């Protein structure tokens, strides 16, 4: 990727984190790529139908879900044919029951058929992410902790999944390697020590946040002595997490990470850490079962 293109993409990613809904231009580029992947040089099957035929369809969920992805769904049909009209009955972030009609679509039959799969792929995948995030958020309800996503996202769906995480009630960590510094084990080994890695990071951070991973209480103390203000506690057990919270006593922000599962999440939160990063929010996605059915053809 050329430098100018990379900078533009990074700016768009930052804006996606700052805004509730990612920029329209970014969504348009993502949907264009998805449609190109599916349609190629044309939908051969839809072409069998008369060009002037119009239909109405309804989108229904077959399971309980948290809605996410309306903007991408809409953009699919906008790009295929602006005559398609979509009437939403639900909003992103809304929890809905199974068999709920999510929206109705009216327009040229060819466009409805050609866009069906791409539009539903977006909505079912992002709603799956949002629904998973909601389960985790509910598990720590009432506790002063933030649940964070990670970079363990589906390739090409980083912005979309991070938006879905927010719709589900959790929070975003860094978007990528460009908008925050996270010093991990291999960085420390390459630099020579925790102190050396932090010193080098502070010298070039230029306003970016700097967080460092530690694997023991001794390393935590070393990082604090070197000026760390954000610490990632890697695979600490519950007793170690409690001791870390006591030892730090508010001098740095603490993030628990590694081996985080739904059955352990509340116990981890109750240790008093500030943040918990959860790869499961975006890594192992189960799509929502949706159905788009013709009601008037």
N, C-alpha and C positions, 0 to 999 in steps of 0.2 A: 504494500500500500504506500502510495506517495505521501510525503510529509504533509502536504496541504490537506489531502484527503483524510489522513489520520487525525489531524488537528480538528477538522470539521466534525468528524465522527465522535471524537472525545468531547467536544463542546456539546454535541447533541445528547450524548450519554449523561453528562453532568446536568443538563437541563431536564432530562427525563427523571433524574433523581429529585430535582428541586420542585418540579411541578407534579401535581396529582396525576395528570394524564400526560404521557409523552407527547412531544411535538408532532403536529399533523404531518409535517414533511418527512419525519423519520418513519412514522407509521406507513405513509404512502410508499416509501422505498422498500420497507419490509414486505408489504403486501404485493408489490410489483414482483419481487423475487419469488414469492410463494406461488403467485399465479403463473409465472413463467415456468416454474418447476412442474406444475400440474397440467397446464394447457398447451405448452409448447407452441406450435403454430396453428392451433385450433382444436375445438372440441368436436370430434368427428360424430359422436352420437347425438349431441344436441342439434347438430346441423340437419338431422332427419326431420325436425319439426318445422312447421311454417314459421317464418321470421316474424309474422305479425301476431302470433298467438300470445295471449296473456294469461296469467294464472295467479292464484293466491295460495300461499303456503303458510303453515304455522310451525314454529320451532318449539319443541316440547322437551323437557328434561325428564328422564326416566329414573332419576334419583335425586335425593336432597343435595343441594349444592350451594356454594357461594358464587354468585355471578361475577365473571370477569372476562373482558375482551371485546366489549361492544364496539369500540372504535375500530378495531381490526376487522371485525365482522362487517361493519358498515362500509369500510373502505373497499372490501372485496367487491361488493355490488356496485358501489359508486364508480369503480374503475371499469367494471364490465358493462354497465348500462345505467346512466343517471336517471332513467325512467323508473327504476326499481324504488319503491317506497317501503320503508321499514317503520313499523309502529311497535316500539318497545313497551313492554308492560312491567319490566324490572330494571333496576339500576345496578351498575357495577358495585360490588361490595355487599349487595343484598343477599341474605340467606333465604332460599326458597325451597318449598317442598317438592317431592316427586310429582310427576304428571302435570306440573305447572306449565302453562303456555308462556313462553318467554317473550316472543314477538310474533307479529304477522308480517308477511312480505307480499307485495303485489307488484307485478310488472311483467316484462317479456319472459316467456317461459324458458327460452334458450338461456338467458342470463341467470335465471334462478337455478337451473340445472347445472350450468357450468361453474357457478360460484359456490354451490352447496357444500362440497367437500372441503375446500380451502377455508371457507368461513367457519364451518363447524370445527375443523381442526384447531383453529385459533381459539374458539370459544371453549371447546371441551378441554383443551390442554391448559389454558390459563385459568379456567374455572376449577380445574383439578388442583392446580397449585394454590389458588386462593382458598379452596375448601380445606386443603391440608394445613395451610397456615392458620386458618380459623380454629381448627382442632387444637393446635399447639397454643394459640393465644388464649383459648378458653381454659386450657390446663393450668395456666399461671395467673388466671384472673384474680385481681385484688392484690397482687404482689408488685412492688416497685422495681420491676426488671424489664429490660427490652429483649425481645427475641429477634435475632438478626439472621438474615440469609447469608449465603457465602457465594463464591465464584463457581460452585458446583452446579452450574445451570446447563440446560440442553444447548448444544452449539447453535448459535444464531438466534437464540431466544433470550439473551441476557436481559435486555431492557424489558421485554414483555413479561418475563417471569418475576423480575423485581417489582414491576408494577403490580402483578398479581399478589405478591407477598404483602404489599401494602393494603390491597383490597381485603385481604384475609385478616388484617389486624396486627401483623408483625412489622418489622422494620428492616431497612436496607443497611447492609455493611457497604464497603466500597464497591463501586461499579466495576472497576478493573484494576489493572496494575498502575494506572496513570493518575488516579485521583486520591490516593492515600498510600502511605508507606507502611507495610507490615513486614517487619524483620523476623524471619523464621529461622529454623535450625541451620539450614544450609547457608543462609546469609551470614549467620554468626560464625560458623566454621570457616567460611571464606574470608571473613574480616579478621578473624583471630581471637575475638572475645566479644562478650556482650557490650562492654564499655566501648571498644573500638567500633563496633557496628553502630551503636547509638551516636557516637561522636561524628562518624561519617554521615549518618542520616541527618542529623541536626544541621550539618554544614550545607546540605543541598536541598533540604525540605522545601524551602521557598513558600512557606505558608501551608503546606500539606500536613495533615495529621501524621504522627509517627507512633506506631504501636509495635511492641516487641513480644515475641513468644518466649515463654519460660516453661521449663519442664520440672522444676523443683522449687522449694521455698528458698534454698540457697541462691538459685539463679534469680529469683524474684528480688531478694535483697540486693544482689549485685546490680540488677537493672535499676532499682530505686536509687541506689547510690550514684549511678551514672546519669540520673536525671530523667528516667522514664516517667511518663505521665499516663500511658495507656499500656496495660499489660494483658496479654493473652495467656491464660492458664491452660496449658495443653495436657489433657487427660489427667487432671487432678482428681483424686477421689473426694468424697464429701467432706471428710475430716480435713484434708489439705485445703479445700476451698474455704472452709470456716476459718482455719488458721491464717490463710492468706488475707481474708477480709479483716481479721483482727490486726494482723501485722501492718497492713497498709493504712488502716484507719483513715480512709478518705484522701490519702495523699496522691492516689492514682486511680484511674478508672480500671475496673477489673472485668475481663470477659472470659467466661468459661467456654471451653471448646474441646471437642473430641469425645466420641462415645456417647453423644447426647441422643437419647431416645425418648419417645413419648412417655413411657412408664417411669422415667427418671427425671423428667423435666421440672416437675414441681419441687422435688427434693433438692435439685441443684439450685433452683431459684430461691429457695428458703435459706440457703447458706448466706445470702446477703450480697452476692455478686451483682454488678451493675447490668451486665449484658450476658447473653448466652447465644452463641452462634450455632445454627442448626442446618447442617447440609441436607438433611432429610426434607426440608421445605421445598427444595427445587430439584434434587437429584433423582429421586425415585418417584416420578409423577404417575398417578393413576388418572387417566382422563375420565371426564364425566360422560355418561351415556346420554346422548342427545338424539332426537329424531326430527327430521324436517319432513312434514307430510303435506301433500297437496290436498287442499279442501275445495278448490274450484279450478278445474282445468278446461 
